[in-house]
Amino acid sequence: MKNRKSHLDHIEYKLEELEYAIDAELFDNLDDNELVIKEIFSNCTDLVIRKFQAFDSIPCMAVFLEVLIDAKAWDDGLLESLMKQEPVVIDYPAQLFDVFTYNLSSVVQPEKLEGLNEIAQSIVMGNVVIFIESYNQAISFKIKDNLHRQLEEPSTEAVIRGPRLGFIEKLEINMSLIRHQIRTPLLKMERMSIGRISQTDVTVTYIKNMAPQNVIDEIKKRLSAIDMDSVLESGYIEEMISDHTYSPFPTMQPTQRPDLVAASLVEGKVAILVDGTPIALIAPVTFWYGFQTVEDYYMNFIFATMLRWLRYLFAFLAWAMPSLYVAVTTFHQEMIPTSLALSLAAAREVVPFPGMVETLIMEITFEALREAGVRLPRPVGQTISIVGALVIGQAAVQAGIISAPIIIVVSLTGIASFLIPHPGMSQAISILRFPMVIAAGMFGLYGVGAAMIATLIHVNNLSSFGVPYLKPLAPFEKSGIVDVLVRAPWKVMRKRQQYIQQKLELEKK
């Protein structure tokens, strides 16, 4: 009795520290183990403790959290099988595990547990843990509840052509979606848990002999080094393991599309799947991924190349158009044709603000309307974004607060930003517009040029898990140009893939 009391005091002390390192051992008595489990899971109304006779002769106790397990699999599968089995003769307690293993072929393979730390973790992971009288070890069965939403089209990425199934919040289903795309034993999936309290399952996925081993090791090293209480979404991991946390440019690619993950794995990249979120992460990436879509490889290469150049052009306009307008209208009016200059001067005659302030007001207003359209329910959001822009813009022009030309500039800038397919890259360009406008308002085209050079230097210094961000242009690689400036035919792309494979084999030697 004294030993049991000290045991419980030790458990309570550990729980007060919010630690999972419960290093106490099990008792060989069901009643004592029941007291310990109730102490660990105190105030947990979903805890179920069920005592029964296994094999018609062995006293057992099952412990689980009813909200995490499949009740039908427990009642009709495991419990019924245990209670209806014919009596067995047990010569020694350790033989019980073999009995459970070979006499219950219809259930998941059991796992032997030692110590309360393993048992507590197994219970919160959705397993059923069975304690056996006169046996100081427990046996765990995986009977997780398969509750999840139906597979549907990705909501964060428009699917024009290709598979219309997107990831969901269930890690195992996301893994199976990738397995259906890539059917090879070389596809590796390594699982780990991150978060001291949340214990979130994370899977690192790659294709052996295609993904560089140093990148794989670096990703797993950074994941293992994450020290947080909880990881509730892949965005936590993206920020924690990113090479350049304070840069607006994304160095990992979030996606909800299994076909994009599969294509990236074949290219030699690594994917990170996180339980509880439909967004996967792909690494390493380069600057050019922000202007490419998976549909580029599903359509004619001529049309795909045209679309890429269109994205590059409008990305530049989204970044530089407002600042160029401010610089030219404020400092370099001689660059404007006379008729256009007179028109602009007439439009801005009643505006009380300088060009820089006017542009900043409209850019901030546009970003606010776009954010409101995203956050509000879809019917209301679309109404506010469209009607709000029309009403506010027209009223502001009539009131003489802003000029009509700036409405055109900001509208074209907004449309240009929508052509950038990846939200992370679009957000980075949107953020950089503001310092560009300020530099243009203070120093004219000289300020715009200096801001562009500073941005180019910054981007050139970025890397993603050791891969230069501007690769293959800087450093220059001739083989990579066929998938950056253009989308080459698959015959050329296949040769490029063979080149990469040969390069990896040479690196191994």
Buried (B, 14 or more C-beta within 10 A) or exposed (E): EEEBEEBBEBBEEBBEEEEBEBEBEBBBBBEBBBBBBBBBBEEBEEBBBEEEEBBEEBEBBBBBBEBBBBEEBBEEBBBEBBEEBEEBEBEEBEEBBEBBBEBBEEBBEBBBBEBBBBBBBBBBBBBBBBBBBEBBBBBBBBBBBEEEEEBEEBEEBEBEEBBEBBBBBBBBBBBEBBBEBBEEEEBBBEEEBBBBEBBBBBBBBBBEEBBBEEBBEBBBEBBEEBEBEEBEBBBBBBEBBBBBEEBBBBBBBBBBBBBBBBBBBBBBBBBBBBBBBBBBBBBBBBBBBBBBBBBBBEBEBEEBBEBBEEBBEBBEBBBBBBBBBBBBBBBEEEEBEEEEBEBBEEBBEEBEBBBBBBBBBBBEBBBEBBEBBEEBEEEEBEEBBEEBBEEBBEEBBEEEBBBBBBBEBBBBBBEBBEBBBBEBBBBBBBEBBBBBBBBBBBBBBBBBBEBBEBBEEBBBEBBBBEBBBBBBBEEEBEBBBBBBBBBBEEEBBEEBBEBBEEEBEEEEE
